[in-house]
Amino acid sequence: MFGRHPAFQAAAQDWRPAVDPEIPSRSCCCPARPVVKVIMPPVPGRNHPVDLYLCGHHYHASTAALLVAGARVEDLSTPVEPDPETLVQVV
C-alpha cells in the first residue's frame, strides 16, 4: 500500500558530505566561515601547537603578526578529495 518513491529506492553510490567534517563552520575569530587554518607553533608556557581557523578578513589583518610568530598556514578554500575512511565514520 505505502511504498517508497522510485527516486529514493536505491542509495546514491557517490554520496559525499557537503563540507569537510574536520573544518568548523565558524572561524575562531568571528561568525564567518574559515578561509585558512593557522598552526601556531609551541612557545614557552604552551608546549604544543594550536590550530586557529581564521576568516579572510582577520587572516589578512594579522598576516604580519602570524609571520613574526612563525605560524604555518593551510588554505581551506581549495576542496580536498575526501578520505573514504572518514566518510564511513561520518555516516
C-alpha positions in Angstrom: 0.0 0.0 0.0 2.6 2.5 1.0 5.9 2.3 -0.8 8.9 4.4 -1.4 9.1 6.9 -4.2 11.1 5.4 -7.1 13.7 8.2 -6.8 14.5 7.0 -3.3 14.7 3.3 -3.9 18.5 2.9 -4.0 21.1 4.8 -2.1 23.4 7.1 -4.0 26.7 5.5 -4.7 28.7 8.7 -5.0 27.4 10.3 -1.8 29.8 12.8 -0.1 29.3 15.3 2.7 28.8 18.9 1.7 31.7 20.1 3.8 34.8 18.5 5.3 33.7 17.3 8.8 37.1 18.4 10.2 36.7 22.0 9.3 34.4 24.0 11.6 31.5 26.0 10.2 32.7 29.2 12.1 36.0 30.8 12.5 37.7 31.2 15.9 37.6 35.0 15.5 34.1 35.7 14.3 30.9 34.0 12.8 32.3 34.0 9.3 33.4 30.7 7.6 37.1 29.9 8.0 39.4 30.5 5.0 42.7 29.4 6.5 43.9 27.0 9.2 46.8 28.6 11.1 49.0 26.3 13.1 50.7 28.3 15.9 54.0 26.8 17.0 54.7 25.9 20.6 56.0 28.7 22.8 57.3 28.9 26.4 54.3 28.3 28.6 52.5 26.3 25.9 54.4 23.3 24.7 52.0 22.2 22.0 50.9 23.7 18.7 47.4 25.3 18.4 45.1 25.4 15.4 43.3 28.6 14.6 40.6 28.8 11.9 40.5 32.4 10.6 38.2 34.2 8.2 39.7 36.1 5.3 39.5 39.5 6.9 41.1 38.5 10.1 43.8 36.5 8.3 44.8 39.5 6.2 44.7 41.8 9.2 47.0 39.6 11.2 49.4 38.3 8.4 52.4 40.3 9.7 51.9 39.0 13.3 51.5 35.4 12.1 54.7 35.7 10.1 56.6 37.0 13.1 55.2 34.2 15.2 56.4 31.6 12.7 52.8 30.2 12.1 52.1 27.8 9.3 49.1 28.5 7.2 46.9 26.0 5.3 44.4 27.3 2.6 40.9 25.9 3.2 39.4 27.4 0.1 40.5 24.6 -2.3 38.5 21.4 -1.8 40.4 18.3 -0.9 39.3 14.9 -2.1 37.6 13.2 0.9 39.1 10.2 2.5 36.8 7.1 2.2 37.5 6.0 5.8 36.4 9.5 7.1 33.2 9.2 5.1 32.5 5.8 6.6 32.9 7.3 10.1 30.6 10.3 9.3 27.8 8.1 8.0 
